[in-house]
Amino acid sequence: MMQQRLLPELPIGRRFFSSSVWVLLLTTLLLGSSFFSSLMASTSPRWLVEYEEKCDAGSMKDCMNAAHSHAVGSFVLNKTEINEERADFYTQRVIQMGHQGCNDNSNLGNCYLLGLMYFEGRVVNRDVPKGMEFINNACSSGHDEACQWLKDVGVMPRR
């Protein structure tokens, strides 16, 4: 007894084309979505890459911006993914640069910035006495902006 076909038989060219299209479509959906999502996850937005590059070149402000961006997943109106490991890395760079600026007076601006970060609790845990110590250190070493900040908050600068 002969089996009855439910679907009419298509010419070979059409059958090949229709099955090829489905295979291509399914492959694109399955592989393409994971490929593009992994690609997007592994690349940082250009503005964040610029902060990181400037940080690598020695800009403490850009290290601070990179640390903040990785910690909270945004900077101003720009969005990115939270990356605690990168946030910790750039936070350590900020602290290192600030301490170096204070210890050898090579960059009093970095010493002052580190003091502000501790005073305000930006990127690092808030520690007002430690922040005041760094700001006073920068002022007493001749950083005018640090001295002005101390005057503005009502503290007599040590010179």
N, C-alpha and C positions, 0 to 999 in steps of 0.2 A: 504494500500500500504506500502510496506516495504522500509525503507530508505537504500540507498546504502552507504556503508562506503568507505571513501576515502583512509584510511590507512588500511592495512591488520591487522587483530587481532593478537596480539603477545601472546605467552603463559604468564601466570600470573607471573612466576619467572622473565622473561626478563623485563616485564613492570615494576615490582616492582624495579628491579635493576636499570634500566635506570632512573626512576623517583627519586629514592633515591640518585643516583649519582648527578643528577641535583640539588636537594634540598641541598645536602651537599656542592656542589661547590658554589652555590649561597650564602648559609649561610656563608661559609668561606670567600668569597669575600666581602660580606656586613659587617659582624661582624668582621671578621679578620682584615681588613684594618683599621677600626676605633680603634680596640683594640690595634693593633701594633703601630699605629701612636700616640695614647694616651700614650702608654707605653714609646715610644721613647721621647715624649715631656716631660714626667715627670721625666726622669732620666738624670742626668748630666754625661758628660764624666768623666772617672776615674781621669784624670789629674786635672780637675776642682774640683772634690770632694776632692782630696788631698790638693789643695790650701785652700779650705774651712775648712778642718779638721785642718790643720796647723795654720790657722788663729784663729780658736776656741781655739787652744792650746797656742795662744799668739804671733804668728809670724806676725809682721806688714807687712813684705815684701809679705807674702802669702796673707794677706788681700788685699794689693794693687793689686796683680796679679789677685785675684778673682774679685775685683771691676772692673778692666780694662777688664777682660774677659767677664763679664756680660754686660758691657757697650757697647763694640764694637763687641761682638760675636766671638772673636778669641783671641788667644795668641800665638805669633810666627806663627807656621804653623798649630796649632790646631784650630778647628772650633767648635762653639757651638751657641746656639740661644741667641739673645739679650734679656736680662731680666733687665729692668730698675729698677724694685723694688729691686732685689738682688744687682744690682750695687750700688744703693743708700744705702742699708743696709751695704755693705762692705766698702763703702766710709766713712760712718759715723764711722764705727769701726776704720778705719785708722786714721781719724782725732782725735778720742777719745784717741787712743793709743799714738799718737804723742804728744798731749797736756799733757797727763799724764806723759810721759817721760820727757817733758820739765819742768812741774810744780814741780815735786818732785825729779827730777834728778835720777829717778829709772831706766830709760833706755835712755841714751843720744843718742844712735843709732836711736831710734824712733823719737826723737826730730830732729835730723839731717835729717832723711828721710822725715819727714813732711816738713821741710824747702826746701829740694830739690823738693818735689812734688809741693809746691807752686811756687817755682822759675821757674820750667820747665813747669808747667801747666799739670802735670800728674794726672789723676783721679779727681783732683780739678781744679777750675778755676785759671788761672795764676794770681799770685799776687807777684811780685818780692820783694817789700819792706817787705811783711809779711814773705816770704821765707828767706830773708836775716836775719830777726829778729830771726827766729828759728835756723838758722845755726849759727849765732853769739852766741846765747844762749847756744847751744850745745858746741861750741868751748870754750867759757868763763867758762863753767862748767867742761872742761877737756876732751872733745871728740877730739882726735887727728885727726881723718879722716875729721871732720868738719873744723878744723884749716887748714889742708892741702888743702882742697878744696878752702877755702877763699884765701889762698896764691896763688893757681893755677889760680884763676880768678882775681888776682891783688888787693885784698882787704886785708888790714892789720887786722889780727884777734885781737879781744879784749880778753884779758886774765885777 
